């Protein structure tokens, strides 16, 4: 079959699918805005957004529309040139968050067009009004969400079938649309991600070497910002370090922004959060390691004694499921996307998102109740393998959904 994936930051969620189908002998192509792609067997075609107004994300009231339309026109022009050269895909799979699928059905009307949706925005009851400290209720912010949703409705109209990666993310859509969205996760390599009781890691050239005999609390986020509860973790540091004089905290994450917008005053969110910590912190026991290569990220989780995961009601991170596959002892916020995969007392421990004291107590329990924590970690790994392993679970689901044999 001829399969086309479209994602402005290709491969995005589609890397494993594209590589697998190419290895099986299908003709796999991709469209994106990155300059090149090194996936074996995948023919990559970069495109450029059409000229137009500056994107100005988070500042311009037209930012939910203009960048998406520029990409939609740009990818459509590239698609038209491929069609004129004879390329006729059987299946077109598009991440709709960037506006790219709006015109593709007009170019390849006979293909099966698949829309991948991550999130449908809401003024109330989801991420926007969740955190009183960092919420914005002004009309402009809410209207931007309405515009983003309007673009998604257009994307749904231009698709034959649609999919979302989790039930929570599917259920952010209005009830009358949910039946149109299948739920299939991207999948993780759960079989390869294994606990390693003999693991040890060196933190920097002159930093300490840590192994499973040292109490290590880990926290992972793409960027340190409010959406993933970084402020809650930072403000908990004094009490976390009080649990054990040997305890270390490893924070994985960059100083940019992914979901929460820019920090005030031109500062990083890390600087903003540090200024709100109420008691002194022994920073020699807190290790900010930035964004790590994947193999180093895995080793950090393998050495973890208690792994923190927090999120607003929003898109669930791959890292939580990866930490489950790695047999981490998980302490997570009791928010809807998390509760889809973490069951209290079964696959991890939960606490109210804003309750720092509860977070600390749950970590204390995790470190003290070693046998129970180990049993929950084993069950978390079993759950991840049974529900999110790419090769044995998600790939067969995707294959059937896309009609690829």
Secondary structure per residue as TSV (DSSP state, phi and psi in degrees):
chain	resnum	aa	ss	phi	psi
A	1	X	-	360.0	159.3
A	2	X	E	-104.1	119.0
A	3	X	E	-123.3	129.5
A	4	X	E	-117.6	128.2
A	5	X	E	-108.5	141.2
A	6	X	E	-130.4	122.6
A	7	X	-	-159.8	123.5
A	8	X	T	-56.7	-27.5
A	9	X	T	-113.3	46.6
A	10	X	T	-54.1	138.9
A	11	X	T	-87.1	-16.2
A	12	X	G	53.9	-130.0
A	13	X	G	-76.4	-8.0
A	14	X	G	-100.2	5.5
A	15	X	H	-59.1	-50.4
A	16	X	H	-66.3	-42.1
A	17	X	H	-61.6	-49.4
A	18	X	H	-61.1	-46.2
A	19	X	H	-64.3	-40.3
A	20	X	H	-65.9	-47.7
A	21	X	H	-64.9	-36.6
A	22	X	H	-64.7	-42.4
A	23	X	H	-62.9	-31.7
A	24	X	T	-78.1	-5.7
A	25	X	T	103.0	1.5
A	26	X	-	-72.2	155.9
A	27	X	E	-87.5	105.6
A	28	X	E	-110.6	129.0
A	29	X	E	-128.7	163.5
A	30	X	E	-146.0	149.1
A	31	X	E	-121.2	135.2
A	32	X	E	-165.2	176.8
A	33	X	S	-101.0	-10.5
A	34	X	S	-69.3	155.5
A	35	X	S	-70.3	-35.2
A	36	X	-	-151.9	165.3
A	37	X	-	-144.2	135.2
A	38	X	-	-106.5	20.8
A	39	X	-	-70.9	122.8
A	40	X	T	-58.9	134.1
A	41	X	T	82.3	-5.0
A	42	X	E	-100.6	123.1
A	43	X	E	-85.6	115.5
A	44	X	E	-104.7	134.5
A	45	X	E	-123.1	104.4
A	46	X	E	-73.1	146.7
A	47	X	-	-131.0	162.8
A	48	X	-	-118.1	140.8
A	49	X	-	-63.3	145.8
A	50	X	-	-67.0	153.2
A	51	X	S	-59.4	147.9
A	52	X	-	177.2	-168.9
A	53	X	S	-60.0	156.2
A	54	X	-	-63.9	148.3
A	55	X	-	-65.9	-44.1
A	56	X	-	43.5	59.8
A	57	X	T	-61.4	143.2
A	58	X	T	67.9	2.5
A	59	X	T	-123.0	-41.7
A	60	X	-	-93.4	133.3
A	61	X	T	-63.9	-17.3
A	62	X	T	-94.3	3.6
A	63	X	T	-63.5	-26.4
A	64	X	T	-71.5	-16.1
A	65	X	T	-110.7	-53.9
A	66	X	H	-57.8	-51.0
A	67	X	H	-60.9	-37.6
A	68	X	H	-66.8	-40.5
A	69	X	H	-68.1	-37.6
A	70	X	H	-61.0	-42.1
A	71	X	H	-69.0	-41.4
A	72	X	H	-58.8	-45.4
A	73	X	H	-68.1	-40.6
A	74	X	H	-63.2	-46.5
A	75	X	H	-70.7	-32.0
A	76	X	H	-66.5	-41.0
A	77	X	H	-62.1	-41.4
A	78	X	H	-65.4	-41.6
A	79	X	H	-62.9	-39.9
A	80	X	H	-62.1	-40.0
A	81	X	H	-65.8	-36.8
A	82	X	H	-68.0	-40.2
A	83	X	H	-63.9	-41.2
A	84	X	H	-64.6	-26.2
A	85	X	T	-86.6	0.2
A	86	X	T	105.1	2.2
A	87	X	-	-78.7	122.3
A	88	X	-	-129.4	93.4
A	89	X	-	-71.2	149.1
A	90	X	S	-83.4	-34.1
A	91	X	E	-134.4	135.2
A	92	X	E	-122.6	118.2
A	93	X	E	-113.2	123.1
A	94	X	E	-130.9	131.3
A	95	X	E	-75.1	115.4
A	96	X	G	-79.2	-7.1
A	97	X	G	-64.9	-12.0
A	98	X	G	-115.0	6.0
A	99	X	S	84.4	6.0
A	100	X	T	-77.6	-16.5
A	101	X	T	-93.7	0.1
A	102	X	T	-57.3	-37.6
A	103	X	T	-113.1	-1.6
A	104	X	H	-69.5	-30.1
A	105	X	H	-66.3	-27.7
A	106	X	H	-72.0	-25.3
A	107	X	H	-86.8	-39.0
A	108	X	S	-124.4	72.6
A	109	X	T	-66.1	-21.6
A	110	X	T	-89.1	-8.6
A	111	X	S	-77.6	161.5
A	112	X	E	-90.0	115.0
A	113	X	E	-98.4	122.0
A	114	X	E	-113.5	122.5
A	115	X	E	-102.0	122.3
A	116	X	E	-98.1	116.9
A	117	X	E	-110.2	137.9
A	118	X	-	-102.7	-32.1
A	119	X	-	-169.2	140.4
A	120	X	-	-116.1	123.7
A	121	X	-	-78.7	157.9
A	122	X	-	-147.7	147.0
A	123	X	S	-74.2	-27.3
A	124	X	S	-134.8	146.7
A	125	X	S	87.0	1.3
A	126	X	S	-129.0	-136.1
A	127	X	S	-74.0	-32.3
A	128	X	T	-61.5	-44.1
A	129	X	T	-107.5	16.2
A	130	X	T	-73.0	-42.0
A	131	X	-	-110.6	104.5
A	132	X	T	-56.6	-28.7
A	133	X	T	-71.2	-31.4
A	134	X	T	-126.9	19.0
A	135	X	-	-84.6	154.5
A	136	X	-	-131.9	121.3
A	137	X	-	-113.2	13.5
A	138	X	-	-71.2	157.9
A	139	X	H	-57.6	-42.6
A	140	X	H	-58.9	-42.8
A	141	X	H	-63.4	-46.1
A	142	X	H	-65.1	-40.4
A	143	X	H	-65.7	-33.6
A	144	X	H	-61.3	-39.2
A	145	X	H	-63.9	-40.5
A	146	X	H	-60.3	-40.3
A	147	X	H	-67.6	-43.4
A	148	X	H	-57.8	-42.9
A	149	X	H	-66.2	-37.2
A	150	X	H	-60.5	-39.2
A	151	X	H	-65.1	-37.1
A	152	X	H	-69.0	-37.0
A	153	X	H	-63.8	-37.3
A	154	X	H	-63.5	-38.3
A	155	X	H	-66.1	-39.0
A	156	X	H	-65.6	-38.6
A	157	X	H	-64.2	-30.1
A	158	X	T	-89.2	7.6
A	159	X	-	-115.6	153.5
A	160	X	S	-84.7	-39.8
A	161	X	E	-140.7	161.9
A	162	X	E	-139.8	156.4
A	163	X	E	-148.1	149.0
A	164	X	E	-132.1	153.9
A	165	X	S	-79.6	-23.0
A	166	X	S	-138.2	161.2
A	167	X	H	-63.2	-41.2
A	168	X	H	-59.8	-45.5
A	169	X	H	-66.0	-38.2
A	170	X	H	-61.3	-40.6
A	171	X	H	-79.2	-2.9
A	172	X	T	-71.6	-18.7
A	173	X	S	-76.0	154.4
A	174	X	-	-56.6	146.7
A	175	X	H	-52.8	-35.9
A	176	X	H	-71.1	-9.6
A	177	X	H	-106.0	-16.0
A	178	X	H	-61.8	-34.5
A	179	X	T	-66.0	-16.2
A	180	X	T	-83.2	-11.7
A	181	X	E	-108.2	118.8
A	182	X	E	-74.0	161.2
A	183	X	E	-117.0	108.5
A	184	X	-	-139.0	121.9
A	185	X	-	-75.8	156.6
A	186	X	-	-62.7	-32.3
A	187	X	-	90.4	145.4
A	188	X	B	-124.4	161.6
A	189	X	-	-83.5	68.8
A	190	X	T	-66.4	-29.7
A	191	X	T	-69.4	-33.3
A	192	X	T	-80.6	-27.8
A	193	X	-	-82.8	105.6
A	194	X	-	-127.2	150.5
A	195	X	-	-62.7	151.6
A	196	X	-	-138.4	95.3
A	197	X	T	-64.8	-15.6
A	198	X	T	-96.6	5.3
A	199	X	-	-66.6	144.5
A	200	X	E	-144.1	149.1
A	201	X	E	-134.8	146.5
A	202	X	E	-102.1	123.0
A	203	X	-	-91.4	92.1
A	204	X	S	78.2	171.9
A	205	X	S	-65.2	-37.2
A	206	X	S	-112.5	8.6
A	207	X	S	-83.6	177.3
A	208	X	-	-74.0	156.3
A	209	X	E	-99.0	124.9
A	210	X	E	-114.8	143.2
A	211	X	E	-136.3	-169.7
A	212	X	T	-73.3	-4.8
A	213	X	T	-84.9	-11.5
A	214	X	S	-99.8	132.3
A	215	X	-	-68.4	115.0
A	216	X	E	-123.0	120.8
A	217	X	E	-99.5	127.1
A	218	X	E	-114.3	151.4
A	219	X	E	-145.5	130.3
A	220	X	E	-127.1	133.6
A	221	X	E	-154.1	152.2
A	222	X	E	-61.8	-46.7
A	223	X	E	-138.8	146.8
A	224	X	-	-76.9	110.5
A	225	X	S	-161.5	170.2
A	226	X	G	-63.9	-37.0
A	227	X	G	-52.7	-36.2
A	228	X	G	-102.4	22.7
A	229	X	T	71.1	22.7
A	230	X	H	-61.6	-33.6
A	231	X	H	-66.8	-35.3
A	232	X	H	-66.7	-43.2
A	233	X	H	-64.6	-47.0
A	234	X	H	-59.9	-43.5
A	235	X	H	-72.6	-15.1
A	236	X	H	-87.7	-9.5
A	237	X	H	-55.8	-46.4
A	238	X	H	-57.2	-42.9
A	239	X	H	-74.2	-33.4
A	240	X	H	-62.8	-44.5
A	241	X	H	-68.1	-24.1
A	242	X	H	-72.0	-16.9
A	243	X	T	-60.9	-40.9
A	244	X	-	-153.6	131.4
A	245	X	T	-64.8	-16.8
A	246	X	T	-97.0	-3.3
A	247	X	-	-66.4	140.2
A	248	X	E	-121.0	149.1
A	249	X	E	-119.4	127.8
A	250	X	E	-112.6	123.9
A	251	X	E	-111.8	117.0
A	252	X	E	-102.7	123.9
A	253	X	E	160.2	152.1
A	254	X	E	-88.7	178.8
A	255	X	S	-104.4	11.0
A	256	X	S	-87.4	-155.4
A	257	X	-	-132.6	143.3
A	258	X	S	-117.4	-47.3
A	259	X	S	-128.5	-21.7
A	260	X	S	-98.8	2.6
A	261	X	-	77.6	-178.5
A	262	X	-	-79.8	147.4
A	263	X	-	-72.0	154.5
A	264	X	G	-69.7	154.1
A	265	X	G	69.9	18.7
A	266	X	G	71.0	11.4
A	267	X	-	-89.4	170.6
A	268	X	-	-85.1	156.9
A	269	X	H	-61.9	-32.9
A	270	X	H	-59.9	-44.2
A	271	X	H	-63.3	-41.2
A	272	X	H	-62.2	-46.1
A	273	X	H	-68.2	-39.6
A	274	X	H	-59.5	-35.4
A	275	X	T	-68.7	-13.6
A	276	X	T	-103.2	2.5
A	277	X	-	-71.4	130.7
A	278	X	-	-83.8	-22.0
A	279	X	S	-129.1	160.7
A	280	X	-	-59.9	147.5
A	281	X	-	-120.4	134.3
A	282	X	-	-80.0	89.7
A	283	X	G	-67.2	-13.2
A	284	X	G	-68.8	-16.3
A	285	X	G	-106.9	5.9
A	286	X	E	-116.3	124.4
A	287	X	E	-119.7	108.8
A	288	X	E	-90.5	113.7
A	289	X	E	-108.4	4.6
A	290	X	E	69.2	-158.0
A	291	X	S	-85.9	130.3
A	292	X	-	-108.1	152.4
A	293	X	-	-57.0	153.1
A	294	X	H	-58.5	-41.2
A	295	X	H	-65.0	-32.9
A	296	X	H	-73.5	-37.4
A	297	X	H	-57.4	-44.5
A	298	X	H	-62.1	-42.5
A	299	X	H	-65.2	-37.1
A	300	X	H	-60.3	-43.7
A	301	X	H	-69.5	-32.5
A	302	X	H	-67.9	-27.7
A	303	X	T	-88.5	-6.3
A	304	X	-	-68.2	139.7
A	305	X	S	-98.8	-28.1
A	306	X	E	-150.9	123.6
A	307	X	E	-109.8	125.6
A	308	X	E	-93.8	135.1
A	309	X	E	-138.9	124.0
A	310	X	-	-130.1	146.1
A	311	X	-	-158.6	146.2
A	312	X	-	-61.2	169.7
A	313	X	S	-64.3	97.4
A	314	X	S	-160.4	-166.7
A	315	X	-	-62.7	133.9
A	316	X	-	-79.2	137.1
A	317	X	-	-79.2	143.2
A	318	X	H	-56.4	-33.6
A	319	X	H	-60.7	-30.1
A	320	X	H	-66.0	-46.2
A	321	X	H	-69.1	-36.3
A	322	X	H	-62.7	-39.8
A	323	X	H	-65.8	-32.9
A	324	X	H	-65.1	-45.6
A	325	X	H	-61.8	-30.8
A	326	X	T	-83.1	2.9
A	327	X	T	73.7	32.0
A	328	X	-	-73.8	150.4
A	329	X	-	-86.0	105.9
A	330	X	E	-98.1	133.1
A	331	X	E	-122.2	114.8
A	332	X	E	-136.4	159.0
A	333	X	E	-71.9	139.6
A	334	X	-	-82.8	66.6
A	335	X	-	-113.5	153.9
A	336	X	H	-52.7	-44.7
A	337	X	H	-63.0	-33.2
A	338	X	H	-71.7	-41.2
A	339	X	H	-68.1	-11.0
A	340	X	T	-69.7	-26.5
A	341	X	T	-120.2	-22.7
A	342	X	-	-109.7	117.8
A	343	X	-	-102.4	127.3
A	344	X	B	-53.8	126.8
A	345	X	T	75.8	-0.8
A	346	X	T	-115.0	-56.1
A	347	X	T	-112.3	0.0
A	348	X	B	170.9	-175.6
A	349	X	E	-114.2	138.8
A	350	X	E	-114.9	154.8
A	351	X	E	-147.2	155.5
A	352	X	-	-62.3	134.2
A	353	X	T	-48.6	-44.0
A	354	X	T	-91.1	-3.1
A	355	X	-	-90.5	91.8
A	356	X	H	-64.1	-37.9
A	357	X	H	-64.0	-38.8
A	358	X	H	-66.1	-38.6
A	359	X	H	-57.1	-48.8
A	360	X	H	-63.8	-42.7
A	361	X	H	-65.3	-36.4
A	362	X	H	-67.8	-35.9
A	363	X	H	-66.9	-42.4
A	364	X	H	-58.7	-44.5
A	365	X	H	-61.7	-42.4
A	366	X	H	-60.6	-42.3
A	367	X	H	-73.8	-34.1
A	368	X	H	-81.0	-40.0
A	369	X	-	-94.7	71.9
A	370	X	H	-61.6	-45.1
A	371	X	H	-65.6	-45.4
A	372	X	H	-64.8	-41.0
A	373	X	H	-63.1	-40.2
A	374	X	H	-64.3	-38.6
A	375	X	H	-65.3	-40.3
A	376	X	H	-66.6	-39.4
A	377	X	H	-63.0	-39.7
A	378	X	H	-65.1	-39.7
A	379	X	H	-69.3	-36.1
A	380	X	H	-62.2	-42.2
A	381	X	H	-64.1	-43.5
A	382	X	H	-60.1	-42.3
A	383	X	H	-63.8	-42.6
A	384	X	H	-63.8	-42.7
A	385	X	H	-64.5	-39.6
A	386	X	H	-75.2	-24.1
A	387	X	H	-120.1	-20.7
A	388	X	H	-132.0	3.9
A	389	X	B	-67.0	128.6
A	390	X	I	-62.6	-49.8
A	391	X	I	-68.4	-42.3
A	392	X	I	-96.9	-20.9
A	393	X	I	-118.0	-59.5
A	394	X	I	-75.3	-40.1
A	395	X	H	-60.6	-47.3
A	396	X	H	-59.0	-37.0
A	397	X	H	-65.4	-45.3
A	398	X	H	-63.8	-40.9
A	399	X	H	-60.2	-45.8
A	400	X	H	-67.1	-42.2
A	401	X	H	-63.8	-41.1
A	402	X	H	-83.3	-9.7
A	403	X	T	72.8	34.1
A	404	X	-	-108.8	120.6
A	405	X	-	-107.3	360.0
